[in-house]
Amino acid sequence: PAVTPLSTVVGYDNPTIWAGETLTVTSWGGEYQAAQEQAIFEPFQRLTGAKIRAAMTDIPALRDQVESEDVTWDVCDVLLEDVIGLANLGAIEEIDYNVIDADGIFDDVRMDHGVGSSYYSTLLAFQLDRWENVPDPSTWADFWNLDRYPGTRGFHQRPQTTLEFALLADGVPLDELYPLDVDRAFAMLNRIRDSITLWWQQGAQPTQILNSGDLDMTAAWHSRVQRLRTDGAPVGISWNGGALSGDAWVIPRGSANRDVAMDFINFATRPEVCAAFSSLVPFGPVNRNAFDYIPQAVAELLPSYSPNKDIQFTIDFEWWFNQQEELTERFDAWLTDHP
């Protein structure tokens, strides 16, 4: 939907405070970055006097800039799962919460070296009216129930989220997932391996095949499924047991504009700014107070809307940082044995 550009943001009443400063901000391109430009970049420039130069996020390039001490970027939108690794390498600055007002920002995206920029979910998606005389599937236990819901299945071709979903299907409560019982998860995957016809690598794959009718049920990124549903495709979703992830704002170590960069992150996480962004693209706001500015019909489509967020789990990125290499090797070996 069209969103009226923000005319005011609380705390930003000096339109020349950063006059003459230029901030280079990187993100992911496409409609995601276009929404940031409309909801965040343009108002920040207008309300502070700073100029923003946009570029594309590239993690290896970020590391190279820091290592060579030739840092040309000031703020980067990166995946939440990359923050711990970048921090351990000393590649990003510690966040100054004396500048960034954390009030209202969800705890799970308030990190020592990064602050959430948006939420997305990996959740259960399925064809509507595929199974007669039974309710629509709503849990990962239903996903595993091939007797009640026969048909094909799809998963992301990576252990992260796939192992969690397997454990939820086996009855592990949301708040007891971590540390993962890996052996139990692989045992569950063995039970349905012959029905998994799609191991997707790109986010568009599961929704395209689901929409074609060649896939009955799949794990998928919520934003992709919501677009299908908006276009009238007969596809259903369940937030129950979804995996919450997202992106984060970070500042490369050695940025020449650290003060402006911190203020930019503070601006980007204000409730009204988060609301403007999430009204343009279906990514959840990181500030819970943003929902005071978002219409109910839009809020219900977002992963951080309380009724949706409360029945999902947030991926434990610290646990995965320590286990990623070992479990990726084991997962790849399992796929090779069970293509």
C-alpha positions as CSV (number, residue, x, y, z in Angstrom):
1,P,0.0,0.0,0.0
2,A,1.0,3.6,-0.4
3,V,2.4,5.1,2.8
4,T,2.4,8.8,3.4
5,P,6.0,9.9,4.0
6,L,6.7,10.6,7.7
7,S,6.5,14.3,8.4
8,T,7.7,14.0,12.0
9,V,9.4,11.5,14.2
10,V,9.6,12.1,17.9
11,G,13.0,13.3,19.0
12,Y,13.9,14.5,15.5
13,D,13.1,18.2,15.4
14,N,16.5,19.7,14.3
15,P,16.7,19.3,10.4
16,T,20.3,20.5,10.3
17,I,21.8,18.4,13.1
18,W,23.8,16.3,10.7
19,A,24.0,18.8,7.8
20,G,27.1,18.1,5.6
21,E,27.4,14.5,6.8
22,T,27.1,11.6,4.3
23,L,26.2,8.1,5.5
24,T,26.7,5.0,3.4
25,V,24.0,2.4,4.3
26,T,24.0,-1.1,2.8
27,S,21.0,-3.4,2.4
28,W,19.6,-6.2,0.2
29,G,18.1,-4.4,-2.8
30,G,14.7,-5.1,-4.4
31,E,11.5,-4.1,-2.7
32,Y,13.0,-4.5,0.7
33,Q,15.6,-1.8,0.2
34,A,13.0,0.3,-1.7
35,A,10.8,0.2,1.4
36,Q,13.7,1.3,3.6
37,E,14.5,4.2,1.3
38,Q,10.9,5.4,1.5
39,A,10.2,4.7,5.1
40,I,13.7,5.3,6.7
41,F,16.3,6.9,4.4
42,E,14.3,9.8,3.0
43,P,12.8,10.9,6.3
44,F,16.2,10.6,8.1
45,Q,17.8,12.9,5.5
46,R,14.9,15.4,5.6
47,L,14.8,15.5,9.4
48,T,18.5,15.6,10.2
49,G,20.2,17.1,7.1
50,A,22.4,14.1,6.5
51,K,22.8,12.5,3.1
52,I,22.4,8.8,2.6
53,R,24.3,6.8,-0.1
54,A,22.8,3.4,-0.6
55,A,24.8,0.3,-1.4
56,M,24.4,-3.5,-1.4
57,T,25.3,-5.6,1.7
58,D,28.2,-8.0,1.1
59,I,29.6,-9.8,4.2
60,P,33.0,-10.7,2.7
61,A,33.4,-7.1,1.5
62,L,32.5,-5.8,5.0
63,R,35.2,-8.0,6.5
64,D,37.7,-7.0,3.9
65,Q,37.1,-3.3,4.5
66,V,37.7,-3.7,8.3
67,E,40.8,-5.8,7.8
68,S,42.3,-3.4,5.4
69,E,41.3,-0.4,7.5
70,D,39.7,1.1,4.5
71,V,36.1,1.3,5.7
72,T,33.7,3.1,3.3
73,W,30.4,1.8,4.8
74,D,28.7,3.2,7.9
75,V,25.7,1.0,8.5
76,C,24.9,-2.4,7.2
77,D,21.7,-4.4,7.2
78,V,22.9,-8.0,7.8
79,L,21.2,-11.3,8.8
80,L,20.8,-11.7,12.5
81,E,22.7,-15.0,12.3
82,D,25.8,-13.1,11.0
83,V,26.0,-10.7,13.9
84,I,27.8,-13.0,16.4
85,G,30.3,-14.1,13.8
86,L,31.1,-10.6,12.8
87,A,31.4,-9.5,16.4
88,N,33.8,-12.3,17.3
89,L,36.0,-11.2,14.4
90,G,36.0,-7.7,15.7
91,A,34.4,-6.5,12.5
92,I,31.5,-4.5,13.9
93,E,31.2,-1.8,16.6
94,E,29.5,-2.3,20.0
95,I,26.1,-0.7,20.1
96,D,25.8,2.4,22.2
97,Y,22.4,2.1,24.0
98,N,22.9,5.6,25.4
99,V,22.2,6.8,21.9
100,I,19.8,4.1,20.8
101,D,16.6,4.1,22.8
102,A,15.9,0.4,23.4
103,D,12.5,1.0,24.9
104,G,10.0,-1.1,22.9
105,I,12.6,-3.0,21.0
106,F,12.1,-6.7,21.4
107,D,14.7,-8.4,23.6
108,D,15.6,-11.1,21.1
109,V,16.8,-8.5,18.5
110,R,18.6,-6.2,21.0
111,M,22.2,-7.4,20.8
112,D,25.6,-6.1,22.0
113,H,26.8,-5.5,18.4
114,G,23.6,-5.2,16.5
115,V,20.0,-4.0,16.6
116,G,17.2,-5.7,14.7
117,S,16.0,-4.1,11.6
118,S,13.1,-6.5,10.7
119,Y,11.6,-9.9,11.4
120,Y,10.8,-12.7,9.1
121,S,9.5,-16.2,9.7
122,T,9.9,-19.7,8.3
123,L,6.5,-21.3,8.7
124,L,4.2,-24.1,7.6
125,A,2.4,-23.5,4.3
126,F,0.0,-25.8,2.5
127,Q,-2.5,-26.1,-0.3
128,L,-6.1,-25.3,0.8
129,D,-8.8,-27.8,0.2
130,R,-6.2,-30.5,-0.5
131,W,-7.5,-32.9,2.2
132,E,-11.2,-33.6,2.5
133,N,-13.1,-34.0,5.8
134,V,-10.1,-33.0,8.0
135,P,-9.2,-29.6,9.3
136,D,-6.4,-27.7,7.7
137,P,-2.9,-28.7,9.0
138,S,-1.8,-26.3,11.7
139,T,1.2,-27.9,13.5
140,W,4.5,-29.6,12.5
141,A,2.9,-32.8,14.0
142,D,0.4,-32.5,11.1
143,F,3.2,-32.0,8.7
144,W,4.6,-35.4,9.8
145,N,1.2,-37.1,9.8
146,L,1.2,-38.7,6.4
147,D,-1.8,-40.9,7.2
148,R,-4.1,-37.9,7.8
149,Y,-2.4,-35.6,5.4
150,P,-0.9,-37.7,2.6
151,G,1.2,-36.0,-0.1
152,T,4.5,-34.3,-0.8
153,R,6.6,-32.2,1.5
154,G,9.3,-29.5,1.2
155,F,12.0,-28.2,3.5
156,H,14.8,-25.7,3.4
157,Q,18.0,-27.5,2.5
158,R,19.8,-26.6,5.7
159,P,19.8,-28.0,9.3
160,Q,18.8,-24.7,10.9
161,T,15.0,-24.7,11.4
162,T,14.6,-28.1,9.8
163,L,15.9,-29.8,13.0
164,E,13.8,-27.5,15.2
165,F,10.6,-28.4,13.2
166,A,11.3,-32.1,13.5
167,L,11.6,-31.7,17.3
168,L,8.4,-29.7,17.5
169,A,6.6,-32.4,15.5
170,D,7.8,-34.9,18.1
171,G,6.3,-33.0,21.0
172,V,9.2,-30.8,22.3
173,P,7.7,-27.6,23.7
174,L,8.8,-24.3,22.1
175,D,10.6,-23.1,25.2
176,E,12.6,-26.3,25.6
177,L,14.0,-26.6,22.0
178,Y,17.6,-25.6,22.9
179,P,20.0,-27.2,23.1
180,L,18.6,-29.3,20.3
181,D,18.3,-33.1,20.7
182,V,20.0,-33.7,17.3
183,D,19.7,-37.5,17.3
184,R,16.0,-37.2,18.0
185,A,15.5,-34.7,15.2
186,F,17.3,-36.9,12.6
187,A,15.2,-39.9,13.7
188,M,12.1,-37.8,13.0
189,L,13.4,-36.8,9.6
190,N,13.9,-40.4,8.7
191,R,10.2,-41.0,9.3
192,I,9.1,-38.8,6.4
193,R,12.2,-38.7,4.2
194,D,10.5,-40.5,1.2
195,S,7.8,-37.8,1.1
196,I,10.2,-34.9,1.0
197,T,10.3,-34.1,-2.7
198,L,11.7,-30.6,-2.5
199,W,14.8,-29.5,-0.6
200,W,14.8,-25.8,-1.5
201,Q,17.7,-23.4,-1.5
202,Q,16.1,-20.2,-2.8
203,G,13.1,-18.6,-1.1
204,A,11.0,-18.5,-4.3
205,Q,11.2,-22.2,-4.9
206,P,8.7,-23.6,-2.4
207,T,6.0,-21.0,-3.1
208,Q,6.3,-21.5,-6.9
209,I,6.0,-25.2,-6.6
210,L,3.2,-25.0,-4.0
211,N,1.3,-22.6,-6.3
212,S,1.7,-25.0,-9.2
213,G,0.0,-27.8,-7.2
214,D,3.1,-30.0,-7.3
215,L,3.7,-29.6,-3.6
216,D,1.2,-30.2,-0.8
217,M,2.9,-28.9,2.3
218,T,6.2,-27.1,2.9
219,A,8.3,-24.9,5.2
220,A,8.5,-21.5,3.5
221,W,9.3,-17.9,4.2
222,H,6.2,-16.1,5.3
223,S,6.8,-13.0,3.0
224,R,6.8,-15.2,-0.1
225,V,3.6,-17.0,1.0
226,Q,1.8,-13.8,1.9
227,R,2.4,-12.5,-1.7
228,L,0.8,-15.7,-3.1
229,R,-2.2,-15.3,-0.8
230,T,-2.5,-11.6,-1.7
231,D,-2.6,-12.7,-5.3
232,G,-5.5,-15.0,-4.6
233,A,-3.6,-18.4,-4.6
234,P,-5.4,-21.1,-2.6
235,V,-2.6,-21.4,0.0
236,G,-2.9,-21.5,3.8
237,I,-0.3,-20.8,6.5
238,S,0.1,-21.6,10.2
239,W,2.2,-19.4,12.5
240,N,2.2,-22.2,15.1
241,G,5.8,-23.3,15.6
242,G,7.2,-20.9,13.1
243,A,10.9,-20.0,13.3
244,L,11.5,-16.3,13.9
245,S,14.6,-14.8,12.4
246,G,15.4,-11.4,10.8
247,D,17.9,-8.8,10.0
248,A,20.0,-6.4,12.1
249,W,21.6,-3.0,11.7
250,V,25.4,-3.1,12.4
251,I,28.2,-0.6,12.2
252,P,31.5,-1.7,10.6
253,R,34.5,-1.2,13.0
254,G,36.3,1.9,11.9
255,S,33.4,3.8,10.4
256,A,34.3,7.4,10.0
257,N,30.7,8.4,10.8
258,R,30.1,6.3,13.9
259,D,28.0,9.0,15.7
260,V,25.7,9.6,12.7
261,A,25.5,5.8,12.2
262,M,24.3,5.3,15.8
263,D,21.7,8.0,15.4
264,F,20.5,6.4,12.2
265,I,19.9,3.1,13.9
266,N,18.1,4.9,16.7
267,F,15.9,6.6,14.0
268,A,15.3,3.4,12.1
269,T,14.0,1.6,15.2
270,R,11.5,4.3,16.3
271,P,7.9,3.0,16.4
272,E,6.5,5.2,13.7
273,V,9.5,4.5,11.4
274,C,9.2,0.7,11.9
275,A,5.5,1.0,11.2
276,A,6.0,2.9,8.0
277,F,8.5,0.2,6.8
278,S,6.3,-2.8,7.7
279,S,3.3,-1.2,6.0
280,L,5.2,-1.3,2.7
281,V,6.6,-4.9,2.9
282,P,5.5,-7.8,5.1
283,F,8.4,-7.8,7.4
284,G,7.7,-7.5,11.1
285,P,8.7,-4.4,13.1
286,V,11.4,-4.8,15.7
287,N,9.7,-2.2,18.0
288,R,6.5,-3.5,19.7
289,N,5.1,0.0,19.9
290,A,5.1,0.2,16.1
291,F,1.8,-1.7,16.2
292,D,0.1,1.4,17.6
293,Y,0.6,2.9,14.1
294,I,-0.3,-0.2,12.0
295,P,-3.8,-1.1,10.9
296,Q,-5.1,-4.3,12.4
297,A,-5.5,-5.9,8.9
298,V,-1.8,-5.3,8.2
299,A,-0.6,-6.2,11.7
300,E,-2.2,-9.7,11.4
301,L,0.1,-10.5,8.5
302,L,3.4,-9.7,10.3
303,P,5.6,-12.2,12.2
304,S,6.2,-9.9,15.2
305,Y,2.5,-9.2,15.8
306,S,1.9,-10.5,19.3
307,P,-0.6,-13.3,18.5
308,N,1.8,-14.6,15.8
309,K,5.1,-14.0,17.7
310,D,3.9,-15.7,20.9
311,I,3.4,-19.1,19.2
312,Q,6.7,-19.1,17.4
313,F,10.3,-19.6,18.6
314,T,13.2,-17.3,18.0
315,I,16.2,-19.2,16.5
316,D,19.1,-19.4,19.1
317,F,21.9,-18.0,16.9
318,E,24.5,-18.3,19.6
319,W,23.8,-22.1,19.8
320,W,23.9,-22.4,16.1
321,F,27.1,-20.4,15.8
322,N,28.8,-23.0,17.9
323,Q,27.2,-26.0,16.2
324,Q,26.8,-24.9,12.6
325,E,29.8,-26.5,11.0
326,E,29.4,-29.9,12.6
327,L,25.6,-30.1,12.0
328,T,25.9,-28.9,8.4
329,E,28.4,-31.7,7.7
330,R,26.1,-34.2,9.4
331,F,23.0,-32.9,7.6
332,D,24.7,-32.9,4.2
333,A,25.8,-36.5,4.8
334,W,22.3,-37.5,5.7
335,L,21.0,-35.9,2.5
336,T,23.5,-37.8,0.5
337,D,22.4,-41.1,2.1
338,H,18.7,-40.2,1.7
339,P,18.4,-38.0,-1.5
